[in-house]
Structures are given as C-alpha cells and as structure tokens.
Amino acid sequence: MNLNQVTVAVTDVPRAIRFYQGLGLQLIVESLPDYARFCCPDGQASFSLSRVAQVPASQTLIYFECAELDQTVARLQNQGVEFSMLPTDQPWLWREAYLEDPDGNPLCLYHAGENRLSPPWRLSQDA
C-alpha cells in the first residue's frame, strides 16, 4: 500500500493554486473553478484542491518534507508567507515550521531525513 494523495478543501482554487505553487508543488491538473492537482517535486505523491463554499476548521495537519527547510522558509518569507512557527528542532528529531494556507488549512514544512522512517526508537521488523 502507498499513500496516493491528499485533497484539501479551499474556497478559491486559483488563489490556492498560486499559494501551493509558491511552496514548490507542480500543477498537473487544472479544472477551474472546482479542482486542481499537484505532484510533489520529490517522489510520487500528489496533492489536490477541491472547491467548497466554506472550509470547515481542520484538525488535520499536512506535512511537506523539504530537504533545505531553512532556505525554503526564508524564500517563502521573502514572498510574504507568514509562519506561526519558524524552523524549530523537535524532540522527535524533526525540524519543523508551521503555517496555514489562505483558507486556514494547517501545514507543516519539515526536514526529518532518515529519522522520518527510521528514528532510533523504531520498532524492529520482528515486533
């Protein structure tokens, strides 16, 4: 099994397209005014936008891994993107920065490297 994609609700697909392209996602499907799909520049995951009249508050946090997290955050800040937390080293060995998209969907840009799938406390294959 492999995660195919995540779809988030937005009220304005063209505005959201600009935002997510600014993060670095590559637009691969544009069906305005209702839908758009991106591929992540690294790997095979895709990410979609679906238009709704009102975006409900979300407790789901979407993570995008960035090899050069601090440089990515600096670039986005120069473009006017606001972060609620700048890159911070976490006890789980990830470096994370938090922000929201224009509709308030919570996002985390992070770098984990090998610790994403193989942290020191990973369960053994025999468990």
Rosetta silent file (secondary structure, phi, psi, omega in degrees, C-alpha in Angstrom):
SEQUENCE: MNLNQVTVAVTDVPRAIRFYQGLGLQLIVESLPDYARFCCPDGQASFSLSRVAQVPASQTLIYFECAELDQTVARLQNQGVEFSMLPTDQPWLWREAYLEDPDGNPLCLYHAGENRLSPPWRLSQDA
SCORE:     score description
SCORE:     0.000 S_00000001
   1 L     0.000  146.124  178.219    0.000    0.000    0.000 S_00000001
   2 L  -143.174  139.947  176.358    1.135    3.540   -0.723 S_00000001
   3 L   -68.840  124.087 -178.071   -0.475    6.890    0.063 S_00000001
   4 L   -84.013  -58.647 -176.634   -1.693    8.293   -3.248 S_00000001
   5 E  -159.108  166.894  172.023   -2.837   11.797   -2.455 S_00000001
   6 E  -122.422  138.388  176.201   -4.393   14.201   -0.014 S_00000001
   7 E  -118.633  129.329  177.217   -7.241   16.529   -1.040 S_00000001
   8 E  -114.206  150.914  178.045   -7.961   19.722    0.874 S_00000001
   9 E   -84.480  136.650  176.498  -10.994   21.952    0.721 S_00000001
  10 E  -140.158  156.759  179.078  -10.495   25.539   -0.448 S_00000001
  11 L   -92.978  -20.920 -175.788  -12.867   28.367   -1.304 S_00000001
  12 L  -138.683   96.779 -174.975  -10.829   29.835   -4.165 S_00000001
  13 H   -61.701  -46.419  178.838   -8.955   27.294   -6.303 S_00000001
  14 H   -58.546  -40.148  177.686   -6.939   29.843   -8.373 S_00000001
  15 H   -63.915  -43.507  179.767   -5.746   31.578   -5.183 S_00000001
  16 H   -66.413  -36.042  176.519   -4.830   28.213   -3.643 S_00000001
  17 H   -58.487  -48.494  179.812   -3.004   27.194   -6.851 S_00000001
  18 H   -58.706  -43.526 -179.136   -0.797   30.286   -6.561 S_00000001
  19 H   -62.322  -51.462 -175.512   -0.094   29.550   -2.908 S_00000001
  20 H   -71.584  -30.107  171.794    0.819   25.887   -3.385 S_00000001
  21 H   -64.984  -37.226  177.028    2.890   26.612   -6.498 S_00000001
  22 H   -62.498  -31.384  175.665    4.756   29.127   -4.340 S_00000001
  23 H   -70.988  -22.720  179.408    5.520   26.307   -1.906 S_00000001
  24 L   118.315    2.159  177.907    7.050   24.391   -4.821 S_00000001
  25 L   -74.429  150.492 -176.919    4.323   21.935   -5.846 S_00000001
  26 E  -103.753  118.333 -179.323    3.953   21.280   -9.583 S_00000001
  27 E   -68.134  125.643  179.790    0.481   21.806  -11.055 S_00000001
  28 E  -121.479  -19.392  176.646   -0.546   18.794  -13.182 S_00000001
  29 E  -139.261  131.026  177.614   -4.364   19.114  -13.419 S_00000001
  30 E  -133.426  109.913  179.535   -6.360   22.342  -13.544 S_00000001
  31 E  -125.794   73.942 -176.045  -10.136   22.075  -13.762 S_00000001
  32 L   -71.842  146.034    8.899  -11.273   25.539  -12.762 S_00000001
  33 L   -96.806    9.027 -166.828  -13.120   26.677  -10.822 S_00000001
  34 L  -102.647  -20.059 -168.065  -13.528   23.450   -8.856 S_00000001
  35 E  -155.671  149.994  171.303  -10.362   21.361   -8.783 S_00000001
  36 E  -153.429  151.382  176.564   -6.599   21.223   -9.172 S_00000001
  37 E  -134.039  142.070  179.281   -3.949   18.559   -8.603 S_00000001
  38 E  -120.634  158.232  165.113   -0.233   18.888   -7.978 S_00000001
  39 E  -113.166  147.609  176.697    2.624   16.459   -7.823 S_00000001
  40 L   -76.464  139.916 -175.222    5.293   16.856   -5.224 S_00000001
  41 L   -64.828  -21.425  177.202    8.661   17.638   -6.823 S_00000001
  42 L  -117.774  123.771  178.243   10.305   14.771   -4.926 S_00000001
  43 L    93.024 -163.798 -173.624    8.682   11.347   -5.026 S_00000001
  44 L  -116.604    4.737 -177.625    5.335   10.232   -6.405 S_00000001
  45 L   -71.837  148.596  174.406    2.798   11.802   -4.012 S_00000001
  46 E  -121.777  164.640 -174.013    0.093   14.092   -5.310 S_00000001
  47 E  -144.467  128.100 -174.620   -1.906   16.806   -3.590 S_00000001
  48 E  -121.267  157.233  175.458   -5.326   18.098   -4.667 S_00000001
  49 E  -119.435  137.066  177.438   -7.579   21.081   -4.079 S_00000001
  50 E  -132.061  128.677 -176.049  -11.359   20.860   -4.166 S_00000001
  51 E   -75.738  134.369  174.179  -13.614   23.920   -4.093 S_00000001
  52 L  -133.563  163.630  178.978  -16.209   24.232   -1.343 S_00000001
  53 L   -71.391  -36.808 -179.667  -18.427   27.111   -0.251 S_00000001
  54 L  -146.739  132.125 -179.943  -16.886   27.204    3.226 S_00000001
  55 L   -86.023  120.533  177.144  -13.829   25.425    4.589 S_00000001
  56 L   -71.581  152.938  175.824  -14.524   23.766    7.934 S_00000001
  57 L   -58.919  137.237 -175.516  -11.915   24.119   10.660 S_00000001
  58 L  -114.326  139.569  172.208   -9.458   21.266   10.298 S_00000001
  59 L  -101.213    1.416 -179.920   -7.615   19.245   12.898 S_00000001
  60 L   -88.390  128.432  179.678   -5.646   17.513   10.131 S_00000001
  61 L  -107.267  125.545 -178.491   -2.075   18.718    9.744 S_00000001
  62 E   -99.275  128.763 -177.746   -0.452   18.249    6.329 S_00000001
  63 E  -106.923  131.943  172.101    3.311   17.717    6.264 S_00000001
  64 E  -120.655  121.082  179.987    5.574   18.563    3.331 S_00000001
  65 E   -83.668  135.632 -179.532    9.195   17.467    3.684 S_00000001
  66 L  -125.732  123.766  178.810   11.844   19.921    2.480 S_00000001
  67 L   -62.499  -37.437 -178.362   15.487   18.929    2.118 S_00000001
  68 L  -114.132   67.341 -172.209   16.519   22.575    2.617 S_00000001
  69 H   -57.185  -51.623 -175.296   13.929   23.616    5.210 S_00000001
  70 H   -62.338  -39.409  178.633   15.559   26.818    6.483 S_00000001
  71 H   -68.602  -38.989  178.159   16.239   28.096    2.958 S_00000001
  72 H   -63.006  -45.610  179.094   12.689   27.213    1.864 S_00000001
  73 H   -62.001  -43.757  179.364   11.184   29.091    4.826 S_00000001
  74 H   -61.377  -42.821  179.028   13.395   32.126    4.140 S_00000001
  75 H   -61.685  -44.977 -179.487   12.356   32.114    0.456 S_00000001
  76 H   -66.798  -38.773  176.205    8.674   31.904    1.383 S_00000001
  77 H   -61.297  -39.669  177.634    9.007   34.677    3.981 S_00000001
  78 H   -64.137  -23.714  176.960   10.560   36.860    1.264 S_00000001
  79 L   -88.565   -0.046  178.148    7.412   36.152   -0.795 S_00000001
  80 L    95.598    5.198  178.233    5.241   37.339    2.103 S_00000001
  81 L   -74.158  132.036 -179.940    4.213   33.954    3.515 S_00000001
  82 L   -99.112  138.819  178.624    3.664   34.137    7.271 S_00000001
  83 E  -112.179  140.931  174.905    4.657   31.322    9.610 S_00000001
  84 E   -84.285  -21.528  172.813    3.165   30.646   13.023 S_00000001
  85 E  -147.679  125.429  177.690    6.394   28.859   13.999 S_00000001
  86 E   -76.485  167.698 -176.675    9.768   29.211   12.310 S_00000001
  87 E   -50.050  125.253 -176.451   12.037   26.161   11.875 S_00000001
  88 E  -137.341  133.417  175.205   12.487   24.534   15.249 S_00000001
  89 E   -72.173  130.559 -178.137   14.261   21.312   16.226 S_00000001
  90 L  -105.415  156.874  179.744   11.787   18.903   17.828 S_00000001
  91 L   -62.697  -21.534  179.297   12.453   16.127   20.388 S_00000001
  92 L   -86.948   13.796  172.394   11.329   13.546   17.790 S_00000001
  93 L    73.135   23.751  172.156   14.368   14.586   15.680 S_00000001
  94 L  -109.922  151.137  171.506   12.466   16.533   13.039 S_00000001
  95 E  -106.325  123.499 -171.040   12.966   20.221   12.257 S_00000001
  96 E  -129.387  148.018  172.064    9.538   21.821   11.706 S_00000001
  97 E  -133.746  140.717 -175.497    7.962   25.120   10.647 S_00000001
  98 E  -116.745  143.789  177.637    4.199   25.795   10.766 S_00000001
  99 E  -156.236  177.361  175.190    1.935   27.903    8.573 S_00000001
 100 E  -127.956  150.791  172.661   -1.571   27.962    7.103 S_00000001
 101 L   -78.589  176.252 -176.603   -2.765   28.143    3.525 S_00000001
 102 L   -59.607  -20.249  178.285   -5.087   31.031    2.528 S_00000001
 103 L   -98.122    6.621  177.133   -8.139   29.027    3.710 S_00000001
 104 L    88.132    7.233  175.976   -6.640   28.212    7.095 S_00000001
 105 L   -68.179  124.800 -177.342   -5.621   24.615    6.359 S_00000001
 106 E   -74.864  137.042 -178.415   -2.716   23.895    8.748 S_00000001
 107 E  -130.950  151.268  173.000    0.605   22.900    7.172 S_00000001
 108 E  -129.301  124.128  169.271    3.989   21.841    8.449 S_00000001
 109 E   -96.731  132.821 -173.641    7.149   22.153    6.394 S_00000001
 110 E  -148.783  165.943  169.352    9.763   19.894    7.898 S_00000001
 111 E  -133.820  127.175  179.982   13.004   18.011    7.469 S_00000001
 112 L  -124.756  -22.754 -177.852   13.465   14.610    9.082 S_00000001
 113 H    57.076 -136.491 -179.028   15.922   12.811    6.828 S_00000001
 114 H   -63.213  -24.301 -177.410   16.499    9.223    7.953 S_00000001
 115 H   -71.595  -11.567  178.094   14.517    9.888   11.135 S_00000001
 116 H   -63.986  -49.099 -178.841   11.256   10.039    9.188 S_00000001
 117 L  -108.032  -13.596 -177.815   11.104    6.275    8.699 S_00000001
 118 L  -134.561   61.301  175.719   13.976    5.096   10.884 S_00000001
 119 L   -69.004  160.980 -179.710   14.056    7.004   14.181 S_00000001
 120 L   -55.870  -25.415 -177.202   16.244    5.492   16.905 S_00000001
 121 L   -98.489   14.421  179.547   13.089    4.160   18.639 S_00000001
 122 L   -59.437  140.447  176.410   11.654    2.454   15.533 S_00000001
 123 L   -67.893  146.178  178.743   10.089   -0.934   16.226 S_00000001
 124 L   -73.516  159.771  179.539   12.010   -3.876   14.864 S_00000001
 125 L   -63.092  -21.060 -178.196   10.627   -5.831   11.911 S_00000001
 126 L   -83.388  -10.316 -175.302   10.089   -8.774   14.297 S_00000001
 127 L   -69.279    0.000    0.000    7.721   -6.799   16.571 S_00000001
